[in-house]
Amino acid sequence: MTYVIAVPCVDLKDRACVDECPVDCIYEGDRMLYVNPDECIDCGACEPICPAEAIFYEDDLPPQWKAYQAVNAEFFDEIGTPGGAALVGPLPRDHALVAALAPQQAP
């Protein structure tokens, strides 16, 4: 099991979750942040700190955002498990589903 970042993060990328994550498993794409499911230790530290309420335990994902479990995992298909977001820095891409979304306005 792992945590998943969903639609409310798109175009917001607050990064409070990145600072809170003890294992550095939250990576930055162009438009949103992604949890590496192979590096996440399921501690839950990221969920309550997210101001957009975009982070969910995978079993608690709202039905309309279930696809984001795969979106988070597939984001890492090319880079695998690098061992921490700080090692790679922001990545100049997004999952195709995220890249196709219309621009989001901050709440």
C-alpha positions in Angstrom: 0.0 0.0 0.0 1.1 3.6 -0.6 -0.1 7.2 -0.6 -1.3 8.8 -3.9 -1.4 12.4 -5.0 -4.4 13.4 -7.1 -6.0 16.2 -9.1 -6.0 18.9 -6.4 -2.2 19.1 -6.7 -2.2 19.9 -10.4 -0.8 23.4 -11.0 -0.5 24.0 -7.2 2.5 21.9 -6.1 2.6 23.4 -2.5 5.6 21.2 -1.6 4.8 21.1 2.2 4.5 17.3 1.7 8.0 17.1 0.2 9.4 18.8 3.3 7.5 16.5 5.6 8.3 13.2 3.9 11.0 11.3 5.9 12.1 9.2 2.9 12.1 11.8 0.1 9.7 9.8 -2.1 7.6 12.7 -3.4 8.9 13.9 -6.8 8.1 17.0 -8.7 6.8 17.0 -12.3 6.0 20.0 -14.4 2.4 20.4 -13.1 2.1 18.2 -10.0 3.9 16.1 -7.4 4.0 12.3 -7.5 4.6 9.7 -4.8 7.0 6.9 -5.8 5.1 3.8 -4.6 8.3 1.7 -4.3 9.9 4.3 -2.0 6.8 5.3 0.1 6.9 3.7 3.6 3.2 4.5 4.3 4.0 6.7 7.3 1.2 9.1 6.4 3.2 12.3 7.3 2.4 13.9 3.9 -1.4 13.6 4.0 -2.4 16.0 6.8 0.1 18.6 5.8 -1.2 19.0 2.2 -3.1 22.3 2.0 -4.9 21.2 -1.1 -6.1 17.9 0.4 -4.6 16.1 -2.6 -3.0 13.2 -0.9 -4.8 10.0 -0.1 -4.1 6.5 1.2 -4.6 4.4 -1.9 -7.6 2.6 -0.4 -9.2 6.0 0.4 -8.9 7.6 -3.0 -12.2 9.2 -4.1 -13.8 7.2 -7.0 -13.3 10.1 -9.4 -9.5 10.0 -8.8 -8.9 6.2 -8.7 -6.8 6.5 -11.9 -4.2 8.6 -10.0 -3.0 5.4 -8.3 -1.7 4.3 -11.7 -0.7 7.9 -12.7 1.6 8.1 -9.7 3.2 4.6 -10.3 3.5 5.1 -14.1 5.3 8.5 -13.7 8.3 6.4 -12.5 8.3 3.9 -15.4 11.2 5.7 -17.1 13.3 6.5 -14.0 12.5 3.6 -11.7 13.4 4.0 -8.1 16.2 6.5 -7.9 16.3 6.6 -4.1 15.0 10.0 -3.4 13.6 13.1 -5.1 16.5 15.3 -4.0 18.9 13.1 -6.1 17.0 13.9 -9.3 15.4 17.3 -8.7 12.3 18.5 -10.6 11.5 16.4 -13.7 10.5 18.2 -16.9 7.5 16.1 -17.6 4.2 14.8 -16.3 2.1 11.7 -16.8 0.0 12.0 -20.0 -3.3 12.2 -18.1 -2.0 15.2 -16.1 -0.3 16.9 -19.1 -3.7 16.8 -20.9 -5.6 18.5 -18.2 -6.8 22.1 -18.6 -4.9 24.6 -16.4 -6.2 24.5 -12.8 -6.8 27.6 -10.7 -5.6 27.6 -7.1 -8.5 27.5 -4.6 
